[in-house]
């Protein structure tokens, strides 16, 4: 048996109620996930959320935590999750009055990072979850937004791409993402900035990358960036350039 912990920092616009609504809405669909024994969806008043998963095999877990599942987490919360795997050595189950001891040797290394070392081949079960969750108009709008993050984006353009009235699109975004279409644009741009900072060349500057994605007021940008990711843009850039050098 394998235990996996998944955690991520929630963006400021998602509070306890929004997190609870999302977790409770998606919980039944996890019954279809291959190899999953149980999942506990968790939230902390420190602003972190995620899940504690019990898996039959680490291979099933690592296959699940990539592809569509990962894309959904990044789109919804604007950050990549922190994932750790643990081999379960003993279980004390007071509800059933049992103690179970693991006598086996782990068949697979648990330390590899599933976000880097495994193919993005998420299970078909989670693809069904995503298709069920997001309406087509939201998917079309997100597709347009993601393809135009380097350019000015207006609400009428997003509405036109979604092929539904603006009020309908706004309601769907609030229901499924907890923010407006333009709020999603802002979240996606912060995510894109972070991705580019993490892949930056030594000669690149924070201001160059941020302004290239429409952040003209660098002071406000830096403050909001720290709130979202727990570090300053320059700290992200220094870590990236240090790895390159």
Beta strands, then each sheet from edge to edge (+ up, - down):
strand 1: 2-9
strand 2: 36-43
strand 3: 48-55
strand 4: 82-87
strand 5: 90-93
strand 6: 98-101
sheet 1: 2+ 3- 1+ 4-
sheet 2: 5+ 6-
end
